[in-house]
Amino acid sequence: MILYLMRGYNMEAVDGSNVLFIWSAVTNALAIFGAFLSDAYLGRFRVIALGSFSSLTGMILLWFTAVIPGMKPRPCEQFKDDCNPATPAQLAVLFSSFGLISIGAGCIRPCSIAFGADQLDKENPDSERILDSFFNWYYASSVMSTVISLTIIVYIQDHLGWNFGFGVPAILMFFSALMFLFGSSLYVKEKPSSSLFTGLVQVPFVAFKNRHLNPPCDSDEYYHHSHDKKLAPTNQLRWLNRACMIRDPGRDLSSDGSDPNSWSICSVEQVESLKTLLRLIPIWSTGIMILVSMGQSSFTTLQANTMDRYLTPNFKIPAASFSVSTVVVIMIWIPIYDIVLVPILARYTGCPRGLSMKFRMGIGLVLSCVAVAVGAITESVRRRIANEQGLDEQPAATLNMSAMWLLPQFILFGFAEAFSAIGQIEFYYSQFSKSMSSIAVALFTVGMAGSNLVESLLVNVVNSVTSKGGKESWLSSNINKGHLDYYYWLITILCLINFIYFLVCCWSYGPFEDEKPGISDEGEDNIEYRALPSS
């Protein structure tokens, strides 16, 4: 897409990268919207169907921008001053297609993994192991789709043009939506519950109303949805416990003991769910920086575009396809870890997942630091060779350096993502009740949205600061004159700081769920009532 924006819409590298960062941020942030719709109103099946239709419409519109000449500005040579920018109408069509695709992804991403988990047999005694395996294989299947997009689809775009390159994904999306709808009668469809977001907002509101009251110690004086479990709320964030106090049973509750007004009293379940969400935020925030480090594909594509990409004398690898090595590593590593290493590691660690979620997340953060550092070294070598060959003013020229030098950083990113991403998803999913499972998964995609915004901010700040006084920006469209290596070193430093922050957050949070002795994950309501560790 960075090449499409630069060549088709005459954008500079920084402007095109900003568009893609913001588009990704909106796409990932809309996961909360999709989770809200599915959990509170429509159910996961309907939301996925809605997202499939929106994605299909957006991809068809994007295809039209390539097919219809008037939807793009007149082509021009790159780095010439006479290039005509895209008109507002042309950008409106392009951004409308992006928006529809974002809505579709926002509906599908947080719901598909939870919808798949709904299909599993919860009565199976091995349900915990099956669920863990499902997460691994779900991620592997999504990785496979990325492999197809970064190889076959990119090859079509590179060799047959955007007319075919955008048309093929639109056709595939059509068949995807059709296949999903055909399976409707076979699915387990969980009914949506009440508005979870509204319930979470009610807790601090009611707690503030009751701020002058002291929380009681007797669990009978708290309001519960489930009358079978009379557990008092936990002591963490204790000021929120005022929201579930039964001050006057005759006024707070109806004759059958139910809640007549959620803005006057909340349940213990609501309070504990909000506490869980608030306690997760520090750990969640540590995942943003690793996504920032892996989100520099626009610049790595520009690097590859200047390097020797011939695999054989007659086959040239598309510049955007090198990141597929990251995906291939994930695809190979996940089944090896799940089938071979988990049983072996479980014997020594006592953890059914092989390595604890905390340990896997930490490994991912360390590997991402190393990967960015390797990328910085590779770029410094690439830029030096370009200067030695006198290609400072020829950014479109191919220098005498193999693009295979980019593979080590992509391979390291693959291991980093395989450890960190799956560990994060399992962690979020394990902390919430089943009714909030889509929101738990959406946390990961919201982290991706946060990383996109950080990336955009970082790009703008670096570009603005380094181009002062008429200097060449580190992120110049002519990367032979810029200093992309300095930019990578900056990200490496930020990743190291983030790892230290992660260690502090883990210490503050206390033991993760797979590190607590004697706690079972059986039952969908366990998470709502489990005692949270002090922090």
C-alpha atoms as one frame of an Amber mdcrd trajectory, in Angstrom:
protein
   0.000   0.000   0.000   2.892   2.401   0.629   3.961   1.895  -2.998   0.369
   2.352  -4.216   0.028   5.635  -2.309   3.405   6.942  -3.489   3.021   5.907
  -7.133  -0.737   6.131  -7.579  -1.525   9.155  -5.393   1.843  10.982  -5.582
   2.363  10.983  -1.799   5.680  11.407  -0.025   6.955   8.485   2.075   6.143
  10.202   5.389   2.650  11.229   4.246   1.879   7.766   2.913   3.166   6.135
   6.101   0.992   8.449   8.193  -2.076   7.509   6.160  -1.366   3.816   6.693
  -0.632   4.254  10.404  -3.888   6.152  10.955  -5.840   3.654   8.842  -4.419
   0.795  10.917  -5.160   2.679  14.142  -8.790   3.222  13.169  -9.111  -0.392
  12.056  -7.784  -1.753  15.324  -9.641   0.738  17.524 -12.930  -0.286  15.927
 -12.401  -3.715  17.474 -13.911  -2.267  20.657 -16.966  -1.202  18.631 -17.302
  -4.710  17.180 -16.865  -6.337  20.591 -19.486  -4.011  22.071 -22.014  -4.815
  19.341 -21.465  -8.563  19.603 -21.398  -8.928  23.377 -24.229  -6.515  24.144
 -26.632  -6.443  21.197 -26.217  -8.479  17.996 -24.193 -11.542  18.957 -20.951
 -12.655  17.340 -22.465 -14.346  14.298 -24.378 -11.257  13.148 -21.461  -8.926
  13.782 -19.090 -11.142  11.763 -21.663 -11.228   8.948 -21.954  -7.417   9.079
 -18.165  -7.081   9.031 -17.867  -9.417   6.046 -20.319  -7.309   4.032 -18.555
  -4.047   4.981 -15.122  -5.484   4.106 -16.388  -6.730   0.754 -17.885  -3.325
  -0.107 -14.693  -1.518   0.884 -12.470  -3.843  -1.151 -14.659  -3.424  -4.223
 -14.416   0.365  -3.844 -10.625   0.135  -3.463 -10.523  -1.989  -6.608 -12.468
   0.766  -8.429  -9.717   3.284  -7.550  -7.295   1.148  -9.552  -9.653   0.336
 -12.447 -11.202   3.773 -13.085  -8.496   6.270 -14.202 -10.334   9.379 -12.962
 -10.163   8.171  -9.373  -6.406   8.838  -9.146  -4.244  11.865 -10.059  -2.193
  11.907 -13.234   0.935   9.702 -12.920   4.293  11.425 -12.681   7.920  10.607
 -12.092   8.776  10.277  -8.428  10.646  13.132  -6.727   9.595  15.623  -9.453
   8.084  18.971  -8.497   5.400  18.907 -11.197   3.405  16.032  -9.632  -0.277
  16.789  -9.181  -1.635  15.846  -5.758  -4.868  13.911  -5.458  -8.058  15.978
  -5.400 -10.354  15.969  -2.329 -12.875  13.867  -4.259 -10.233  11.278  -5.172
  -9.026  11.089  -1.579 -12.633  10.839  -0.353 -13.179   7.688  -2.429  -9.885
   6.189  -1.282 -10.522   6.948   2.384 -14.116   5.695   2.114 -12.809   2.325
   0.941 -10.335   2.342   3.845 -13.170   3.187   6.255 -15.410   0.354   5.078
 -12.537  -2.125   5.326 -11.800  -0.803   8.832 -15.406  -1.297   9.934 -15.336
  -4.829   8.565 -12.096  -5.692  10.334 -13.335  -4.050  13.528 -16.348  -6.351
  13.491 -14.534  -9.551  12.510 -11.262  -9.458  14.431 -12.520  -9.359  18.054
 -15.380 -11.775  17.372 -13.934 -14.518  15.194 -11.603 -16.046  17.789 -14.287
 -15.895  20.506 -16.882 -17.264  18.069 -14.547 -20.155  17.312 -14.080 -20.801
  21.041 -17.879 -20.922  21.391 -17.930 -23.978  19.120 -15.711 -26.036  21.452
 -17.167 -28.646  23.802 -16.939 -27.057  27.255 -17.882 -30.357  28.956 -14.768
 -32.085  27.690 -12.388 -32.797  30.611  -9.498 -31.632  28.428 -11.247 -28.344
  27.558  -8.426 -26.190  28.970  -5.784 -27.901  26.845  -8.092 -27.842  23.803
  -8.682 -24.113  24.259  -4.943 -23.410  24.526  -4.352 -25.447  21.376  -7.193
 -23.628  19.637  -5.556 -20.273  20.303  -2.286 -21.503  18.787  -3.921 -22.997
  15.699  -6.261 -20.047  15.185  -3.239 -17.764  15.158  -1.435 -20.125  12.793
  -4.372 -20.086  10.361  -4.500 -16.294  10.374  -0.764 -16.328   9.766  -1.323
 -18.564   6.730  -3.682 -15.962   5.262  -0.952 -13.363   5.734   1.502 -15.603
   3.879  -0.905 -15.789   0.945  -1.388 -12.021   0.907   2.342 -11.252   1.141
   3.327 -13.704  -1.585   0.629 -14.573  -4.108  -1.383 -11.343  -3.838   1.688
  -9.102  -3.726   3.193 -10.969  -6.697  -0.010 -10.349  -8.682   0.090  -6.656
  -7.764   3.750  -6.377  -8.661   3.577  -8.212 -12.004  -0.004  -7.766 -13.235
  -0.797  -4.356 -11.755  -3.285  -3.031  -9.248  -6.293  -3.828 -11.433  -5.722
  -7.534 -10.818  -3.993  -7.002  -7.476  -7.076  -5.502  -5.817  -9.600  -7.534
  -7.821  -8.394 -10.923  -6.574  -8.770 -10.078  -2.837 -12.248  -8.679  -3.517
 -13.266 -11.975  -5.143 -11.750 -13.969  -2.272 -13.646 -11.814   0.234 -16.882
 -12.536  -1.629 -16.378 -16.294  -1.335 -15.280 -15.931   2.289 -18.510 -14.153
   3.243 -20.559 -16.661   1.246 -18.944 -19.673   2.940 -19.459 -18.146   6.387
 -23.168 -17.560   5.761 -23.649 -21.078   4.336 -22.458 -22.534   7.663 -25.033
 -20.602   9.682 -27.143 -23.641  10.645 -24.106 -25.493  12.025 -22.849 -22.848
  14.463 -23.293 -22.526  18.218 -24.590 -18.969  18.609 -24.268 -17.499  22.069
 -26.908 -14.900  22.901 -25.664 -11.379  23.655 -25.822 -10.194  27.237 -26.544
  -6.732  28.598 -24.478  -3.731  27.576 -21.078  -4.455  29.113 -19.571  -1.051
  28.398 -22.542   0.671  30.013 -22.148  -1.596  33.023 -18.473  -0.712  33.366
 -19.231   3.023  33.144 -21.918   2.653  35.831 -19.461   1.336  38.427 -17.353
   4.508  38.955 -20.519   6.634  38.671 -22.321   4.741  41.469 -19.124   4.486
  43.538 -18.772   8.273  43.383 -22.395   8.697  44.501 -21.642   6.490  47.514
 -18.240   8.033  48.241 -19.210   9.063  51.781 -20.188   5.508  52.784 -17.877
   2.851  54.214 -17.972  -0.536  52.442 -19.301  -3.327  54.701 -17.458  -6.567
  55.437 -20.456  -8.905  55.167 -20.923 -10.289  51.633 -24.714 -10.323  52.179
 -24.662  -6.541  52.094 -23.410  -6.530  48.479 -25.555  -7.035  45.412 -24.825
 -10.159  43.295 -26.241 -11.299  39.982 -25.698 -14.885  41.096 -27.225 -15.622
  44.485 -25.381 -18.948  44.695 -22.063 -17.254  45.350 -22.083 -14.786  48.219
 -18.502 -13.606  47.902 -17.463 -10.151  48.991 -15.635  -8.033  46.432 -11.845
  -8.091  46.558  -9.782  -5.480  48.365  -7.957  -4.199  45.297  -9.219  -0.753
  44.214 -11.476  -0.946  47.263 -13.121   2.424  46.656 -15.059   0.848  43.763
 -16.736  -1.561  46.208 -19.114   1.221  47.205 -20.866   0.733  43.854 -22.286
  -2.673  44.857 -23.372  -1.815  48.416 -27.015  -2.537  49.272 -27.799   0.578
  51.263 -31.561   0.066  51.552 -32.970  -3.275  50.280 -36.464  -1.823  49.971
 -35.215   0.981  47.741 -32.225  -0.562  45.962 -33.779  -3.916  45.018 -37.122
  -5.056  43.640 -39.311  -7.570  45.443 -37.533 -10.572  43.874 -34.093  -9.259
  44.809 -33.181  -8.091  41.296 -31.673  -4.739  40.422 -34.305  -2.163  39.393
 -31.896   0.696  38.617 -28.326   0.054  37.466 -27.408   3.679  38.020 -28.166
   3.299  41.745 -26.465  -0.022  42.477 -24.095  -2.334  40.585 -23.362  -6.006
  41.087 -20.177  -7.466  42.531 -19.626  -9.046  39.114 -19.619  -5.626  37.406
 -17.226  -4.180  39.975 -14.796  -7.090  39.689 -14.871  -6.960  35.884 -13.909
  -3.275  35.941 -11.151  -3.967  38.461  -9.786  -6.687  36.205  -9.785  -4.317
  33.228  -8.037  -1.549  35.180  -5.397  -3.911  36.528  -4.693  -5.211  33.034
  -3.974  -1.774  31.551  -0.290  -1.495  32.676   0.527  -4.984  31.319  -1.473
  -4.205  28.170   0.467  -0.975  27.592   3.775  -2.851  27.520   2.638  -4.619
  24.350   2.368  -1.359  22.405   6.096  -0.852  21.890   6.727  -4.325  20.476
   4.001  -3.622  17.908   5.674  -0.300  17.097   8.961  -2.101  16.456   7.239
  -4.575  14.119   5.123  -1.919  12.401   7.821  -0.368  10.204   6.875  -2.351
   7.086   6.470   0.810   4.994  10.136   1.662   5.468  11.408  -1.896   5.072
   9.496  -2.063   1.771  11.294   1.090   0.604  14.607  -0.465   1.669  13.933
  -3.682  -0.235  12.904  -1.657  -3.283  16.476  -0.315  -3.581  18.225  -3.673
  -3.136  18.941  -6.667  -5.365  15.781  -8.810  -5.081  16.552 -11.487  -7.669
  16.208 -14.978  -6.223  17.107 -16.538  -9.589  18.149 -14.827 -12.844  14.488
 -14.828 -13.905  12.600 -14.400 -10.614  12.522 -11.137  -8.687  10.936 -11.062
  -5.216   8.411  -8.212  -4.752   9.648  -5.607  -2.264   6.609  -6.054  -0.017
   7.014  -9.830   0.212  10.086  -9.935   2.447   8.010  -9.535   5.589   6.485
 -12.920   4.785   9.552 -14.451   6.449   8.171 -13.171   9.761   4.900 -14.945
   9.086   6.614 -18.158   7.954   8.586 -18.278  11.212   5.345 -17.929  13.196
   3.643 -20.577  11.084   6.491 -23.064  11.619   7.187 -22.258  15.251   3.601
 -22.449  16.597   2.944 -26.120  15.724   6.451 -27.102  16.867   5.894 -25.347
  20.186   2.319 -26.639  20.593   2.916 -30.271  19.610   6.546 -30.947  20.538
   7.787 -28.457  23.132   4.723 -27.866  25.342   4.507 -31.483  26.632   8.260
 -31.526  27.307   8.387 -28.109  28.981   5.251 -28.836  31.037   7.069 -31.696
  32.791   9.796 -29.361  34.029   7.887 -26.113  34.566   4.614 -27.533  35.886
   2.800 -25.115  33.584   0.265 -26.748  31.200   1.186 -24.146  28.576   4.872
 -25.107  28.681   6.157 -21.616  29.424   4.169 -19.155  31.484   2.363 -16.293
  29.769   4.589 -13.772  31.561   7.783 -15.520  30.416   6.627 -15.739  26.793
   5.662 -12.062  26.730   9.060 -11.117  28.165  10.918 -13.219  25.583   8.946
 -11.487  22.829   9.934  -8.038  24.114  13.630  -8.944  24.265  13.632 -10.448
  20.778  11.925  -7.350  19.344  14.733  -5.175  20.781  17.340  -7.389  19.120
  15.422  -7.411  15.823  15.265  -3.600  15.565  18.962  -3.336  16.425  19.782
  -5.815  13.640  17.609  -3.745  11.289  19.550  -0.595  12.210  22.877  -2.291
  11.453  21.559  -3.624   8.131  20.324  -0.180   7.083  23.635   1.482   7.981
  25.409  -1.038   5.713  22.844  -0.535   2.920  23.179   3.266   3.083  27.004
   3.107   3.102  26.997   0.897   0.002  24.569   3.283  -1.742  26.884   6.202
  -0.983  29.966   4.299  -2.166  28.226   3.486  -5.445  27.262   7.135  -5.980
  23.503   6.545  -5.726  22.729   9.390  -3.315  20.507  11.122  -5.879  19.110
   7.938  -7.425  16.690   6.401  -4.882  15.026   4.269  -7.570  18.325   2.655
  -8.597  19.218  -0.876  -7.501  22.409  -1.035  -5.472  24.790  -3.963  -5.359
  23.499  -5.495  -2.122  21.240  -8.496  -1.729  17.853  -7.877  -0.133  18.379
 -11.135   1.787  20.223  -8.990   4.323  16.756  -7.961   5.531  15.785 -11.522
   6.477  17.485 -11.758   9.932  15.422  -8.901  11.385  12.198 -10.326   9.946
  12.987 -13.788  11.343  13.644 -12.348  14.793  10.367 -10.421  14.596   8.629
 -13.712  13.798   9.861 -15.332  17.002   9.084 -12.146  18.960   5.495 -12.085
  17.745   4.983 -15.829  18.218   5.983 -15.528  21.878   4.435 -12.176  22.736
   1.180 -12.013  20.772  -0.179 -15.428  21.747   0.908 -14.902  25.350  -0.963
 -11.603  25.464  -4.161 -13.011  23.940  -4.184 -15.966  26.348  -3.526 -13.634
  29.273  -6.374 -11.258  28.442  -8.765 -14.123  27.715  -7.921 -15.854  31.009
  -8.704 -12.810  33.136 -12.262 -12.140  31.944 -15.519 -14.028  32.191 -16.914
 -15.739  29.104 -19.457 -12.942  28.609 -16.579 -10.482  28.149 -14.411 -12.704
  25.956 -14.735 -10.520  22.855 -13.671  -7.451  24.822 -10.723  -9.399  26.196
  -9.565 -10.240  22.670 -10.295  -6.680  21.526  -7.710  -5.426  24.023  -5.006
  -6.876  21.804  -6.287  -5.110  18.698  -6.734  -1.866  20.648  -3.065  -2.216
  21.577  -2.349  -2.401  17.859  -4.331   0.817  17.418  -2.262   2.455  20.145
   0.928   1.318  18.448  -0.229   2.799  15.132  -0.821   6.171  16.783   2.582
   5.993  18.486   4.172   5.133  15.139   2.479   8.085  13.446   3.510  10.437
  16.254   7.063   9.106  16.204   7.343   9.487  12.426   6.021  13.063  12.520
   8.240  14.128  15.422  11.386  12.548  13.943  10.652  14.004  10.497   9.973
  17.475  11.923  12.973  17.584  14.250  15.546  16.109  11.872  14.507  18.265
   8.898  14.903  21.599  10.704  17.200  24.135   9.091  16.753  22.634   5.640
  18.501  19.378   6.615  17.603  16.081   5.005  15.086  14.256   7.188  16.021
  10.880   8.648  12.814   9.633   6.988  13.324  11.228   3.594  11.571   9.651
   0.602  15.088   9.346  -0.773  16.269   6.833   1.829  19.804   6.923   0.400
  20.114  10.474   1.742  18.048   9.954   4.885  19.089   8.161   8.063  16.639
   5.340   8.567  19.301   3.567  10.654  19.196   6.365  13.259  15.421   6.007
  13.389  15.768   2.262  14.055  18.293   2.886  16.841  15.827   5.285  18.450
  13.149   2.575  18.421  15.666   0.093  19.899  16.268   2.395  22.867  12.519
   2.829  23.389  12.082  -0.970  23.291  14.715  -1.445  25.993  13.001   1.123
  28.211   9.700  -0.630  27.585  11.159  -3.982  28.690  12.218  -2.480  32.013
   8.699  -1.052  32.344   7.294  -4.546  31.646   9.327  -6.030  34.500   7.988
  -3.370  36.871   4.403  -4.015  35.727   4.774  -7.782  36.222   6.129  -7.256
  39.737   3.253  -4.898  40.545   0.594  -7.216  39.084   1.694 -10.267  41.033
   1.471 -13.884  39.836  -0.312 -14.480  36.530  -3.137 -16.998  36.449  -0.910
 -19.857  35.216   1.511 -19.176  38.091  -1.071 -19.458  40.895  -1.180 -22.815
  42.694  -4.520 -24.425  43.382  -6.659 -22.286  41.065  -8.691 -24.002  38.385
  -9.873 -22.414  35.183 -12.927 -24.674  34.978 -16.242 -22.914  34.631 -16.976
 -19.736  32.826 -17.661 -17.746  36.014 -14.426 -18.529  37.885 -12.756 -15.384
  36.647 -15.454 -13.149  38.012 -15.003 -14.388  41.582 -11.346 -15.339  41.901
  -9.343 -13.427  44.492  -6.980 -11.066  42.745  -3.437 -10.758  44.129  -2.448
  -7.623  45.985  -0.368  -5.087  44.122
